[in-house]
Amino acid sequence: MINIGEILLDLWNSSGFATIFSGFLSQNGWQSLVMLVISFVLLYLAIVKKFEPLLLVGIAFGCLLTNLPGAGLYHQELWDAFMDSSSPVYHSYGEILRHGGLLDIFYIGVKTGLYPCLIFLGVGAMTDFGPLLSNPKSLLLGAAAQFGVFAAFFLAVATGFFDLNEAASIGIIGGADGPTAIFLTSNLAPHLLGAIAVAAYSYMALIPLIQPPIMRLMTTPKQRQIKMVQTRTVSKTEKIIFPILVAVFVSLLLPSTAALIGCLMLGNLLKETGVTDRLSDTVQNNLMNIVTILLSTAVGATMVGSTFLTAQTLLIVVLGVFSFALSTAGGLLGGLVMCWLSKGKINPLIGSAGVSAVPMAARVANVEGQKANPSNFLLMHAMGPNVAGVIGSAIAAGFLLSVCSSLG
């Protein structure tokens, strides 16, 4: 005779609800509940406050799924064994494919660096390097804006809470380039991926709040009023040759960044050739959207309570905003130097756009310039440093990856 009571009891015992309630006082129980609350907060910020929604919705939902007790979608223990050189399944993707869940399979694309590179392919196809080519000095501002990356790297090491790999992953937050931060962290400190990704994309969304006070602090009203002359028109030939030369030069200089730079420049070449419009359109839209879903969900899956709810995470948030603020300040300092050398012909505000957040940082520089002088239009001038920042952050990541790999 079927015992309905036993069936219902077994059903309850095998459910995630029982796991939560029975384990509430245990470490895993309360951590799962806290992470579920965090995922709800992130969903609120993404949907209601529109903080980088295209990525934060996926990150938040990945966090939600991975912390549902009993779901078995992501297995941190498999990835711990994958990274343990003494484990028999060290660097064995076969073990992940045999025993992993759905989000483990998604995460393989992050771990191999596939998703960030494909995102860069799309970014390249959507980027116009014309403003940079019309004013090559913008490259210097993109380089100056990487100051915060290295300052935060050394500070993170100095705290004693992070090793070189972890410090490099924290520092790259200042580049304001989410895919680059994910690429570097997944190679150097995958256990910090969730915290660093959330910090990086949150600060990118908060650019309109973080940058203006720094811009007003470091520049005078007179400097912010400077109107810049129209830049020259860039030829089609220049736009085609540029991505080829950059891919060759940077890849030879820093082979470790060849994947990111190569994909970025291939995407841009598809856009500029004029004979690959269908491919460019696919990369910008369909491919970009698919990869964004996979990347964001996989990154969210790494937000497991045991690795996310630590003092390190709070320190990462603090060091991340420090890195981003110093990168903004570094770009502005470069702008001030150029303003002085040009005898007041360059508005230093465009230096703040040297961080990689395209085109938001350029828009913020334009807005601040118009507040000082309503007839001031800095957007196209700021786009030069902005796209230079994309290249600069990838080079900074490649440099840190090379240094940490050689020292490790």
C-alpha positions in Angstrom: 0.0 0.0 0.0 1.3 3.4 -1.0 2.1 5.6 2.0 1.4 9.1 0.9 2.9 10.5 4.1 6.3 8.8 3.4 6.3 10.0 -0.2 5.6 13.6 0.9 8.3 13.3 3.6 10.8 12.0 1.1 9.9 14.8 -1.3 10.4 17.4 1.4 13.7 15.9 2.6 15.1 15.9 -1.0 14.0 19.5 -1.7 16.2 22.6 -1.4 13.8 24.0 1.3 14.7 21.2 3.7 18.4 21.8 3.0 18.0 25.5 3.8 16.0 25.0 7.0 18.0 22.1 8.3 21.3 23.8 7.5 20.3 27.3 8.5 22.6 27.3 11.5 25.4 25.7 9.6 27.9 27.7 7.5 26.5 26.5 4.1 22.9 27.2 5.2 23.3 30.9 6.1 25.7 31.6 3.3 23.2 30.3 0.7 20.5 32.6 2.2 22.8 35.6 2.2 23.9 35.0 -1.4 20.2 34.6 -2.5 19.5 38.0 -0.9 22.5 39.5 -2.7 21.3 38.1 -6.0 17.9 39.8 -5.4 19.7 43.1 -4.6 21.7 42.9 -7.8 18.6 42.1 -9.8 17.0 45.2 -8.3 20.0 47.4 -9.2 20.1 46.0 -12.8 16.3 46.2 -13.6 15.1 49.1 -11.6 18.2 51.3 -11.3 19.6 50.2 -14.7 23.1 49.5 -13.5 24.8 47.8 -16.5 21.6 45.7 -17.0 22.8 43.7 -20.0 25.5 42.0 -17.8 24.2 42.5 -14.2 20.9 40.7 -14.8 22.8 37.6 -16.0 25.4 37.8 -13.2 22.6 38.2 -10.6 20.6 35.3 -12.0 23.7 33.1 -12.2 24.4 33.9 -8.5 20.7 33.0 -7.8 21.0 29.6 -9.6 24.3 28.6 -8.2 23.2 29.2 -4.6 19.9 27.2 -4.8 20.5 24.2 -2.5 20.4 20.9 -4.3 20.2 22.3 -7.8 23.7 21.0 -8.7 24.2 23.6 -11.5 27.7 24.6 -10.4 30.3 22.6 -8.4 33.0 24.7 -6.7 34.7 21.5 -5.6 35.3 20.4 -9.2 37.0 23.7 -10.0 39.0 23.5 -6.8 40.3 20.1 -8.0 40.8 21.4 -11.5 43.1 24.1 -10.1 45.0 21.8 -7.6 48.2 20.7 -9.2 48.3 17.7 -6.8 44.9 16.5 -7.9 44.5 13.6 -10.4 42.0 15.8 -12.3 44.3 18.8 -12.5 43.3 20.9 -15.6 41.0 18.1 -16.7 38.0 19.5 -18.5 36.8 15.9 -19.1 36.0 15.7 -15.3 34.0 18.9 -15.6 32.1 17.6 -18.6 31.4 14.3 -17.0 30.3 15.5 -13.6 29.6 19.2 -13.9 26.2 20.9 -14.1 24.9 23.4 -16.6 26.8 26.4 -15.2 30.0 24.4 -14.9 29.7 23.9 -18.7 29.1 27.6 -19.2 32.1 28.5 -17.0 34.5 26.5 -19.3 34.1 29.4 -21.8 35.3 31.8 -19.1 38.1 29.7 -17.9 39.5 29.2 -21.4 39.2 32.9 -22.1 36.8 32.3 -25.0 34.0 34.6 -23.8 36.1 37.7 -23.1 37.8 37.4 -26.4 34.5 37.1 -28.3 33.2 40.1 -26.4 36.3 42.0 -27.6 35.5 40.9 -31.1 32.1 42.6 -30.8 33.5 45.7 -29.1 36.0 46.1 -31.9 33.2 45.9 -34.5 31.4 48.7 -32.6 34.4 50.9 -32.1 35.4 53.8 -34.3 39.1 54.5 -34.0 38.8 57.6 -36.1 39.0 60.1 -33.2 42.1 58.4 -32.0 43.7 58.4 -35.4 42.9 62.1 -35.9 44.6 62.9 -32.7 47.3 60.3 -31.9 48.3 62.1 -28.7 45.1 60.5 -27.3 47.1 57.3 -26.9 49.1 59.0 -24.1 45.9 59.8 -22.2 44.7 56.2 -22.5 48.1 55.2 -21.1 48.0 57.7 -18.3 44.6 56.4 -17.2 46.1 53.0 -16.4 47.9 54.6 -13.4 45.2 53.4 -11.1 45.6 49.8 -12.2 49.2 49.7 -11.1 48.7 51.8 -8.0 45.9 49.5 -6.7 48.1 46.5 -7.6 50.9 47.6 -5.4 48.6 48.7 -2.6 46.8 45.3 -2.7 50.2 43.6 -2.3 51.1 46.0 0.5 48.0 45.1 2.5 49.3 41.5 2.9 45.9 40.1 2.3 46.5 39.3 -1.4 49.2 37.5 -3.4 50.5 38.9 -6.7 47.9 37.1 -8.8 45.0 38.4 -6.7 46.5 41.9 -6.5 46.8 42.1 -10.3 43.2 41.0 -10.7 42.0 43.7 -8.3 44.2 46.4 -10.0 42.6 45.8 -13.4 39.3 47.0 -12.1 40.7 50.5 -12.6 40.8 49.9 -16.3 37.0 50.0 -16.3 36.9 47.2 -18.8 34.7 44.3 -17.7 35.8 41.6 -20.2 39.5 42.4 -19.6 39.0 42.1 -15.8 37.2 38.8 -16.3 40.0 37.5 -18.7 42.8 38.4 -16.3 41.0 37.2 -13.1 39.9 33.9 -14.7 43.6 33.2 -15.5 45.2 34.5 -12.2 42.6 34.4 -9.4 39.4 32.5 -10.5 38.2 32.3 -6.9 37.8 36.1 -6.9 36.0 36.3 -10.2 32.5 36.9 -8.9 33.6 39.7 -6.5 35.8 41.4 -9.1 33.3 41.2 -11.9 30.5 42.7 -9.8 32.9 45.5 -8.6 34.1 46.2 -12.1 30.7 46.4 -13.7 29.2 48.3 -10.7 31.8 51.0 -10.9 31.4 51.2 -14.7 27.7 51.9 -14.1 28.5 54.5 -11.5 30.9 56.5 -13.7 28.5 59.5 -13.9 28.7 59.7 -10.1 32.3 58.8 -9.4 34.1 60.8 -12.1 32.6 64.4 -11.9 33.8 65.2 -8.4 37.3 64.1 -9.3 37.2 66.2 -12.5 36.0 69.3 -10.7 38.6 68.8 -8.0 41.6 68.6 -10.4 40.6 71.2 -12.9 39.7 74.9 -12.8 36.5 76.4 -14.2 38.7 78.1 -16.8 40.3 74.9 -17.9 36.9 73.1 -18.2 35.7 75.9 -20.5 38.4 75.3 -23.1 36.9 74.7 -26.6 38.9 72.4 -28.8 39.1 72.8 -32.6 37.7 70.2 -34.9 40.0 67.3 -35.6 40.9 66.2 -39.1 39.0 63.7 -41.2 40.6 60.2 -41.1 40.8 58.3 -44.4 39.4 54.8 -45.0 42.8 53.5 -45.7 44.1 54.6 -42.3 41.1 52.9 -40.6 41.9 49.7 -42.3 45.6 49.7 -41.7 45.4 50.7 -38.1 43.9 47.5 -36.6 46.4 45.4 -38.6 49.4 47.3 -37.3 48.1 47.4 -33.7 47.5 43.6 -33.7 50.9 42.9 -35.0 52.8 45.4 -32.8 51.1 44.7 -29.5 51.1 40.9 -30.0 54.8 41.0 -30.6 55.4 43.3 -27.7 53.2 41.4 -25.2 52.3 37.9 -26.6 50.1 37.2 -23.6 47.6 39.9 -24.7 47.5 38.7 -28.3 44.1 37.0 -27.9 42.4 40.1 -26.6 44.0 42.6 -28.9 43.7 40.2 -31.8 40.0 39.8 -31.4 39.5 43.5 -30.8 41.3 44.5 -34.0 39.7 41.7 -36.0 36.3 43.0 -35.0 37.3 46.5 -36.0 38.7 45.3 -39.3 35.4 43.6 -40.1 33.7 46.9 -39.5 36.1 49.1 -41.6 36.8 46.9 -44.7 33.5 47.7 -46.3 33.4 44.1 -47.7 32.4 42.2 -44.5 29.3 44.0 -43.4 27.4 40.8 -42.8 30.1 39.5 -40.5 30.4 42.8 -38.7 26.7 42.9 -38.2 26.6 39.4 -36.8 29.5 40.1 -34.4 28.0 43.3 -33.2 24.5 41.9 -32.6 23.8 38.1 -32.6 27.2 36.8 -31.4 27.6 39.6 -28.9 24.2 39.0 -27.3 24.7 35.2 -27.1 28.1 35.5 -25.5 26.9 38.2 -23.1 24.3 35.8 -21.8 26.8 32.9 -21.4 29.5 35.1 -19.9 27.3 36.9 -17.4 25.6 33.8 -16.1 28.8 31.9 -15.8 30.5 34.7 -13.8 27.5 34.9 -11.5 27.8 31.2 -10.9 31.2 31.7 -9.3 29.5 33.8 -6.5 29.4 30.9 -4.1 29.0 31.9 -0.5 32.2 30.2 0.8 34.3 32.3 -1.6 32.2 35.5 -1.8 31.3 36.2 1.8 34.8 37.0 3.0 36.7 40.0 4.3 38.6 39.8 1.0 35.4 40.7 -0.9 34.9 43.9 1.1 38.5 44.9 0.6 38.2 44.2 -3.1 35.3 46.6 -3.3 37.3 49.3 -1.5 40.4 48.8 -3.6 38.4 48.6 -6.7 36.9 52.1 -6.3 40.4 53.4 -5.3 41.8 51.9 -8.5 39.1 53.4 -10.6 39.4 56.8 -9.0 43.1 56.9 -9.5 42.8 55.9 -13.1 40.4 58.8 -13.6 42.9 61.1 -11.8 45.8 59.7 -13.9 44.0 60.5 -17.1 43.1 64.0 -15.9 46.8 64.6 -14.9 47.8 63.6 -18.4 45.2 66.0 -19.7 46.5 68.8 -17.5 50.1 68.2 -18.8 48.8 68.4 -22.4 46.8 71.5 -21.7 50.0 73.2 -20.4 52.1 72.0 -23.3 49.5 73.1 -25.9 49.2 76.5 -24.1 45.6 76.0 -23.3 44.4 74.4 -26.5 43.5 71.0 -25.0 40.7 70.6 -22.4 42.1 68.4 -19.6 38.6 66.9 -19.1 39.1 64.6 -22.0 41.9 62.8 -20.0 39.2 61.4 -17.7 37.8 59.4 -20.7 41.1 57.5 -20.8 39.4 54.7 -18.8 38.0 52.0 -21.0 34.3 52.5 -20.4 33.2 53.3 -24.0 31.3 55.6 -24.6 30.1 56.5 -21.1 33.4 58.1 -19.9 33.5 60.3 -23.0 29.9 61.4 -22.5 30.7 62.3 -18.9 33.6 64.5 -20.0 31.3 66.1 -22.6 28.7 66.8 -20.0 31.1 68.4 -17.5 32.6 70.5 -20.3 29.1 71.8 -21.3 28.3 72.6 -17.6 31.3 75.0 -17.7 30.6 76.2 -21.2 27.2 75.4 -22.8 28.7 75.8 -26.3 31.5 73.3 -25.6 31.3 70.0 -27.4 34.0 67.6 -26.2 32.5 64.2 -27.1 34.5 63.4 -30.3 37.7 64.7 -28.7 37.1 62.5 -25.6 36.4 59.5 -27.7 40.1 59.4 -28.7 41.3 58.8 -25.2 38.3 56.6 -24.6 39.1 54.0 -27.3 42.8 54.3 -26.4 41.8 53.2 -23.0 40.4 50.0 -24.4 43.8 49.2 -25.9 45.6 50.4 -22.8 43.6 48.2 -20.4 44.2 45.2 -22.6 48.0 46.0 -22.7 48.0 46.5 -18.9 46.3 43.1 -18.4 48.8 41.4 -20.7 51.7 43.0 -18.8 50.3 41.9 -15.4 49.7 38.4 -16.7 53.2 38.1 -18.1 54.7 39.4 -14.8 52.7 37.2 -12.6 53.3 34.2 -14.8 57.0 34.7 -14.7 57.2 35.3 -11.0 54.7 32.5 -10.2 
